[in-house]
Amino acid sequence: MDSGRINRDEKLSTLKLTMVQYGILLMMLALAAGLWRLQVLGADNYRLQAEQNRIRKVPVLAARGKLFDRENRLVVDNYPSVSCFLVREQNRNVDDDLPLIARGLNLDLDQLRATLRRYRAAPGYQPIPIKQDITADEQAFIEAHRNELPELETIDEKRRLYPRDGFAAHLIGYVGEVSEEDLNQTRYAAYEPGDVVGKAGVEETYDELLRGQDGSRDVIVDSHGREVGYFGLQHAIPGQDLKLTIDIDLQRAAELALGSRNGAIVAMDPRNGEILAMVSRPSFDPNDFAVRINRADWNQLITDPEHPLMNKVIQAQLAPGSTFKILMSVAGLQEGIAQNLKVNCTGGWGPYGYFHQCDRRHGPVDIHNAIAYSCDTFFYQLGDRLGIDRVSKYATAFGFGQKTGIDLPGEQAGLMPSAQWKLKNYHNRWYPDETLDVAIGQGAVEATPLQLARIIGGIASGGHLVRPHVVFPDQLPPDFRKALLETFPGAGDAEFTIDPENWTIITDGMADVTQPAEFHTAGSAHLEGIDFAGKTGTAEVMSHGVSSRMAKSKSLLPNVWFVGLTPRRNPELVVAVLWQNGEFSYYPARIGAKVVSAYVEKQRRLANNLQPTKAAATVEMSAVWTVPAPTPASGSAARSPNQNAATDRVQTGRFLVDHGEIVAQAAPASAQKPRAPSGPGPRTTIASSVPAAAGKGQ
Amino acid sequence: MRRILSFRDFDWPLLATVLLLCTISVLEIYSATLHTKYIGFHTKQIYWIAGGLLAMFIFSKIDYHKLIDWVPWAYGVCLVALLAVLAVGQKVLGARRWIKLGPMHFQPSEWVKLVLILAVARYFANLGGRSLTTKDIFKAFVLVGIPMLLVIKQPDLGTTLTYTPILAAGLFLGGINIRQSIVLGTCAVVLVAGVWTSGKLLKPYQKARLTSFINPDNDPRGTGYQTKQALIAVGSGGVWGKGAAKGTQTQGDFLPIPHADFIFAAFGEEHGFAGALFVLLLYFFILMRLIQNAQTAADLSGSLIIMGVVAVLTFQIAVNVGMVIGFMPVTGIPLPLMSYGGSSVLFTFLALGVVMNIRMRRFVN
């Protein structure tokens, strides 16, 4: 049936078919060559790439070391926190889910979109962080929408928990993500982008110890970055816990004493340089930095004219005012001038044409009452006789114009002028008249509160000067300790022997400052029953030129100082108080007195092993005792329930106890069934909100 | 005299080789879809192959001359179907390629391939092997060009390109001379350059796809991603491969569509150079066997049909394997007999049915 259709004469030429065959052979050979190139020659390279594709090192974050106070009470803790990430999937368009995500996570939709846009160029497997530190509600939202929103992932982290309300914020510092500029410095060589580092205070100085060492997990992932398994786990080494020298009780007293005033307080043990309290105002909340701080808050912090981020204890360089007179007294006495200097104060002195005022007419003044009166006239004349070279020599020997070497970042050196300094910086010789300003702590002299605490504390200790520090050095590795001394150079520990006679004169003079008497500058800060010495200072802030430009404003009021000691000789505590624009120097003296009395009260309580007075009213306690005879053994208010008892009996009862004394029996005692005591009386926690962790796990 | 058509004349070695490839394909589809949402596709593929075999036997019973007689009608139906796709087709990932008929999804552009092979064979067989005039060549171009334009509109660049070897094979075997081929080659170059620069006929993503294979590292997350992942998959397979279901690129979902367009990369990763070479040898054997059948065919039209099939298969193998090993751009052309997909399997088996048909009739009269 088909025969008519078949034409056997028409055939394809064999040549052409052979050409096609060779062509196909050639193509096959080319493909085989391509396979050879990839699979035989390039195998190692591609195998490596395949491994890199699927194996990802996931860091296991090390817990940051905690911070404790000197009595092992917890100051800075970590808390578990959950962050939410968005994982992009190749075959899923998340844009439609964004409104739901934004609603569930309480995010701004536009902001969320902007975040995603920023990551548009990033590799698909890289999760996009969309919200840190999410709440339990938001976490529940993610869990509930696992199926609808598979792109949401959560990651557990540890975050820093700082005391609230900026408590000791400047001393502790804060942490944040390492910045790009930091990464270029050698000291951050071991850090990677995204690492959290200490940015200020102890967090910064001791970052190396606190941060520990992150571990890692080799995770097998698929192309979406989803974990499908893992092998190899390197445990994280937690950071070292650190014991701070501060005493939470004293820190709290200092925080309360300074209140919201613009200024600073530092309390130090001048015997060893341990900082017991450090307050700078205004303060900030380091918790704001633990989660990324928002731009508005940051701008407010850095533009505030009162510089909340500045640690004024070590960074405020201001004229020390009359507190400098202690140094003048040392110089004058050691040089044998002050002992014989008798001055009749008539309200000032001006041998070089310009009349330098004293704020009072003190009448006859000598070294014994000059300190308590803070008589400028006396110190003008003393300074004049000493001359700038000798003043500068003593000031420098005690540490003016040099950093103290405290283990906190950003300490300022202050300034101690000298003839040489003036020549170098102003190309002009020193005029004797200028020495008069220096003698009362004005002129070019600048000091930080910490410097004054170290210097005046050192003078009261007979010339034993110490390096202040906020972390007990015995817990540091030796290498780190050594590096610390190099990183924070300063006057440090030093000895300057002051003649005992002179020492007595100066310390007695400082003790008189707080005695209520005429002309005594801080009589109102007197503390009954406490050997409390100190020196006030008032430093005019308006220099001659500036006064005209700045009209009447608060910032024209003088900065006022007080450096307090207890006891007057070989003090256990030195407190430096600065109140910027505080006007009257007995204000800071009263603030200092509060800190001193808090300290002394605590020491006395400890010495008598008493609970703090603030242990509130009466406390109910239960007790168990035996009754050997018809009469109760103790002289307490407990009555014997059974007079006929011939043998010893177990007796229980409950009492109301106030200040260690039993005031009343709370419940009738039961003779028959001794009840287990309901535990000791409630221990009063002193730390504001953080309970002390007894043993720190390593 | 007439001989009874018998399955003894069936090309059993060819069928055996094809079925061996299909087995490899099913196993690799199983391995590649093990951890994906496509799991179970290998059983679907078995159904498609079974259906294909059935269709092949049916087609082998129908005299190919009858098919050639029907071709003008089929060609018309194809054009209507392609127009229908453009009008009412299902839109998937921005392209209209499928028509939904009840539960079935048809991709007419695959069937057009077969019809075109027959149509081109009919056209050149009718010319009877004489040297071609310019008019003959122009007519051939129109014959293939109309469906090409309709398919590229969908847009489906890959399938469009598979039509070109049909035309090329027809022209080459139908009697084009050297001068004409040089002129045509020049025209083709000019046309391609024109299409490339016009900026209208090719969409930007198509252009990006076509160029990114040259240096996939330029854009490793974009269009170069697939090329790069395929290269890593194939390369990391080494000589002996990582073992069945152990390819990290395949199992970790790094390799795109490892059961379809990139099945050769998945196979190359898991079975290495040795396995890949074996598959290439099977393809080589199939193609050689087909050419032999073309040689022994009873008449010119039979030879031309088989050579059309050879042209399409060769083109698809070259482009797909070339894409996987970085020689060719990513075009979405499946690997015949290996890639998952009903339309592709059915086309291949129908084409084989026609080939068997021709072979069985080689001694007729």
Interface residues (C-beta under 8 A of the other chain):
Chain A: D2 S3 R5 I6 N7 R8 E10 K11 L12 T14 K16 L17 V20 Q21 I24 L25 M27 M28 A30 L31 A32 G34 L35 W36 R37 L38 Q39 V40 G42 A43 N45 Y46 R47 Q49 A50 E51 N53 R54 P123 G124 I220 V221 D222 S223 H224 V228
Chain B: H35 D63 H65 A125 G128 G129 F172 L173 R221 Q229 L231 I232 A233 V234 G235 S236 G237 G238 V239 T248 Q249 G252 D253 F254 G268 G272 F273 A276 L277 L280 Y283 F284 L287 M288 I291 A294 Q295 A298 D299 L300 S303 L304 M307 V310 T314 I317 A318 V321 G322 I325 G326 F327 R361 V364 N365
